[in-house]
Structure formats: C-alpha cells, structure tokens
Amino acid sequence: MTDRKPNDPLAKLQKAEDAKKATAEYHAAAAAVDANTARLRALRLEREAAEAEAPAVPKPVKKKAARKKS
C-alpha cells in the first residue's frame, strides 16, 4: 500500500471529480422536486378551478326522528 501525501495531485483531482458529481446529483434532485411541485400545483389549481365553476350541491338535510313520549 502506498502512502499518499495530503497534497497529492491525484487525490485532489479525485476529490474535485467527486465534488462535481455530488453537486450535479444535488441539482438534479432539486430540479426533480421543483418539477414535481409544479406538476402538483397545476393539478391543485385545475381542481380548484373546476370546483369553483361547478355549482355547489348542498347535502340533503336529514330530519331527526321525533321522539316518542312514553
């Protein structure tokens, strides 16, 4: 096993490549979250618009049964 110095050019290059990969993965994940948020927002706005256009249907009111006196 070879001992590497802390300022080994190969190690620095490897760390730089790892940092680039990590940054790319981070940005890709953030973009995926943003895309999903936009999709869900569009669905929510579409649903809310459809609910606003549709007339509100009141629920039928159930009459309570009259109590019998005993």
Z-matrix of the N, CA and C atoms (Angstrom, degrees):
N
C 1 1.436
C 2 1.521 1 107.92
N 3 1.323 2 115.87 1 132.27
C 4 1.461 3 118.64 2 -177.90
C 5 1.519 4 109.25 3 -94.93
N 6 1.314 5 114.56 4 142.30
C 7 1.459 6 119.65 5 176.69
C 8 1.523 7 108.23 6 -86.30
N 9 1.315 8 115.11 7 131.46
C 10 1.460 9 119.45 8 179.22
C 11 1.518 10 109.17 9 -107.59
N 12 1.281 11 115.12 10 141.88
C 13 1.451 12 120.35 11 177.91
C 14 1.535 13 108.73 12 -79.44
N 15 1.317 14 116.76 13 154.87
C 16 1.466 15 118.79 14 -179.83
C 17 1.518 16 113.57 15 -61.18
N 18 1.311 17 118.21 16 -27.74
C 19 1.464 18 120.35 17 -179.41
C 20 1.527 19 111.98 18 -101.53
N 21 1.320 20 116.51 19 28.49
C 22 1.462 21 122.14 20 178.55
C 23 1.535 22 108.61 21 -63.47
N 24 1.325 23 118.79 22 125.97
C 25 1.471 24 120.93 23 -178.30
C 26 1.534 25 113.17 24 -59.49
N 27 1.334 26 116.04 25 -35.11
C 28 1.463 27 118.66 26 179.58
C 29 1.526 28 110.86 27 -67.11
N 30 1.320 29 117.08 28 -39.97
C 31 1.454 30 120.79 29 179.20
C 32 1.526 31 110.48 30 -66.80
N 33 1.319 32 116.56 31 -39.95
C 34 1.467 33 119.86 32 178.06
C 35 1.522 34 110.95 33 -63.80
N 36 1.325 35 115.91 34 -40.08
C 37 1.457 36 120.05 35 178.60
C 38 1.532 37 110.60 36 -64.47
N 39 1.323 38 116.21 37 -42.48
C 40 1.461 39 120.63 38 179.10
C 41 1.528 40 110.88 39 -62.97
N 42 1.325 41 116.56 40 -43.11
C 43 1.465 42 120.21 41 178.90
C 44 1.519 43 110.90 42 -63.80
N 45 1.316 44 117.27 43 -39.04
C 46 1.461 45 121.17 44 179.38
C 47 1.522 46 110.95 45 -64.87
N 48 1.339 47 116.73 46 -41.66
C 49 1.462 48 120.41 47 177.81
C 50 1.521 49 111.38 48 -65.39
N 51 1.343 50 116.57 49 -41.16
C 52 1.461 51 120.25 50 177.39
C 53 1.523 52 111.19 51 -62.65
N 54 1.315 53 116.39 52 -39.49
C 55 1.459 54 120.51 53 179.12
C 56 1.528 55 110.70 54 -64.85
N 57 1.333 56 116.78 55 -40.61
C 58 1.462 57 120.34 56 177.99
C 59 1.528 58 110.92 57 -63.24
N 60 1.336 59 116.62 58 -42.39
C 61 1.466 60 120.92 59 179.41
C 62 1.524 61 110.60 60 -63.99
N 63 1.327 62 116.01 61 -44.53
C 64 1.460 63 120.24 62 -179.16
C 65 1.525 64 110.68 63 -63.17
N 66 1.321 65 116.55 64 -41.72
C 67 1.461 66 120.48 65 179.19
C 68 1.526 67 110.62 66 -64.91
N 69 1.321 68 116.48 67 -42.15
C 70 1.465 69 120.06 68 179.12
C 71 1.527 70 110.90 69 -63.61
N 72 1.328 71 117.24 70 -41.56
C 73 1.464 72 120.75 71 178.65
C 74 1.528 73 110.55 72 -65.00
N 75 1.328 74 116.47 73 -40.44
C 76 1.458 75 120.75 74 178.96
C 77 1.521 76 110.70 75 -61.81
N 78 1.335 77 116.74 76 -46.76
C 79 1.458 78 120.43 77 -179.47
C 80 1.529 79 111.45 78 -67.38
N 81 1.318 80 117.38 79 -35.56
C 82 1.468 81 120.22 80 177.81
C 83 1.520 82 110.59 81 -65.81
N 84 1.323 83 116.95 82 -41.40
C 85 1.467 84 120.43 83 178.60
C 86 1.519 85 110.35 84 -66.18
N 87 1.319 86 117.57 85 -41.06
C 88 1.466 87 121.03 86 178.74
C 89 1.524 88 110.61 87 -64.26
N 90 1.329 89 117.30 88 -39.52
C 91 1.462 90 120.87 89 178.35
C 92 1.525 91 110.82 90 -66.02
N 93 1.322 92 117.00 91 -37.52
C 94 1.464 93 120.34 92 178.36
C 95 1.530 94 110.35 93 -65.60
N 96 1.316 95 116.89 94 -41.33
C 97 1.468 96 120.44 95 178.29
C 98 1.524 97 109.87 96 -64.71
N 99 1.323 98 117.31 97 -43.12
C 100 1.464 99 120.95 98 178.96
C 101 1.529 100 111.39 99 -62.24
N 102 1.325 101 116.66 100 -41.14
C 103 1.464 102 120.20 101 179.61
C 104 1.520 103 110.59 102 -65.54
N 105 1.322 104 116.82 103 -41.36
C 106 1.462 105 120.16 104 179.89
C 107 1.528 106 110.25 105 -67.01
N 108 1.326 107 117.12 106 -39.44
C 109 1.453 108 120.79 107 178.12
C 110 1.521 109 110.66 108 -62.67
N 111 1.317 110 116.90 109 -42.89
C 112 1.466 111 120.74 110 178.75
C 113 1.528 112 110.74 111 -63.87
N 114 1.315 113 117.25 112 -40.60
C 115 1.469 114 120.88 113 179.51
C 116 1.526 115 110.46 114 -64.24
N 117 1.333 116 116.10 115 -45.24
C 118 1.458 117 119.51 116 -179.51
C 119 1.527 118 111.55 117 -67.21
N 120 1.335 119 117.35 118 -36.41
C 121 1.458 120 120.72 119 177.73
C 122 1.521 121 110.03 120 -63.45
N 123 1.332 122 116.90 121 -42.84
C 124 1.462 123 120.66 122 179.09
C 125 1.526 124 111.08 123 -62.57
N 126 1.317 125 116.69 124 -41.82
C 127 1.466 126 119.96 125 177.85
C 128 1.524 127 111.30 126 -63.72
N 129 1.342 128 116.20 127 -41.60
C 130 1.466 129 120.03 128 -179.69
C 131 1.522 130 110.46 129 -65.21
N 132 1.331 131 117.82 130 -44.38
C 133 1.463 132 120.53 131 -179.95
C 134 1.523 133 111.15 132 -64.75
N 135 1.330 134 116.71 133 -37.75
C 136 1.464 135 120.73 134 177.77
C 137 1.530 136 110.74 135 -64.17
N 138 1.341 137 115.44 136 -43.57
C 139 1.465 138 119.88 137 179.28
C 140 1.526 139 110.71 138 -64.71
N 141 1.345 140 117.14 139 -42.55
C 142 1.460 141 120.20 140 -179.94
C 143 1.524 142 111.30 141 -65.90
N 144 1.322 143 117.88 142 -36.93
C 145 1.459 144 121.08 143 178.07
C 146 1.525 145 110.49 144 -66.29
N 147 1.325 146 116.99 145 -40.18
C 148 1.466 147 120.54 146 178.65
C 149 1.523 148 110.55 147 -66.21
N 150 1.326 149 117.04 148 -38.00
C 151 1.461 150 119.87 149 178.31
C 152 1.524 151 111.29 150 -67.80
N 153 1.318 152 117.65 151 -34.96
C 154 1.458 153 121.39 152 -179.68
C 155 1.530 154 110.80 153 -70.62
N 156 1.330 155 117.21 154 -35.32
C 157 1.465 156 121.25 155 179.94
C 158 1.517 157 111.94 156 -74.24
N 159 1.305 158 117.35 157 -37.44
C 160 1.459 159 121.30 158 -176.97
C 161 1.524 160 109.11 159 -72.52
N 162 1.327 161 116.79 160 137.25
C 163 1.462 162 118.49 161 177.76
C 164 1.525 163 110.09 162 -67.22
N 165 1.293 164 114.46 163 141.50
C 166 1.457 165 119.34 164 -179.69
C 167 1.524 166 108.97 165 -72.06
N 168 1.301 167 116.14 166 124.81
C 169 1.455 168 121.44 167 179.56
C 170 1.523 169 107.09 168 -97.17
N 171 1.327 170 115.96 169 114.04
C 172 1.467 171 117.24 170 -179.99
C 173 1.527 172 110.57 171 -70.18
N 174 1.303 173 114.36 172 144.93
C 175 1.461 174 118.52 173 177.52
C 176 1.518 175 108.81 174 -72.80
N 177 1.327 176 117.06 175 141.69
C 178 1.460 177 118.32 176 178.23
C 179 1.531 178 109.61 177 -65.19
N 180 1.322 179 114.31 178 135.44
C 181 1.452 180 119.92 179 -178.91
C 182 1.512 181 108.69 180 -85.31
N 183 1.306 182 116.00 181 125.32
C 184 1.462 183 119.93 182 178.50
C 185 1.519 184 108.77 183 -86.35
N 186 1.303 185 114.17 184 132.49
C 187 1.462 186 118.70 185 177.58
C 188 1.514 187 108.26 186 -83.77
N 189 1.299 188 113.77 187 138.02
C 190 1.452 189 118.26 188 178.25
C 191 1.525 190 108.88 189 -76.17
N 192 1.285 191 115.37 190 142.85
C 193 1.473 192 120.66 191 179.12
C 194 1.538 193 108.22 192 -70.04
N 195 1.308 194 113.98 193 138.06
C 196 1.465 195 118.43 194 -179.76
C 197 1.527 196 108.86 195 -71.92
N 198 1.315 197 114.42 196 138.99
C 199 1.456 198 119.19 197 178.75
C 200 1.517 199 109.99 198 -79.73
N 201 1.269 200 113.73 199 137.27
C 202 1.465 201 119.16 200 177.79
C 203 1.507 202 108.59 201 -87.84
N 204 1.318 203 114.74 202 136.70
C 205 1.455 204 118.53 203 174.71
C 206 1.500 205 108.25 204 -84.43
N 207 1.324 206 115.17 205 135.85
C 208 1.448 207 116.25 206 178.01
C 209 1.495 208 111.51 207 -117.80
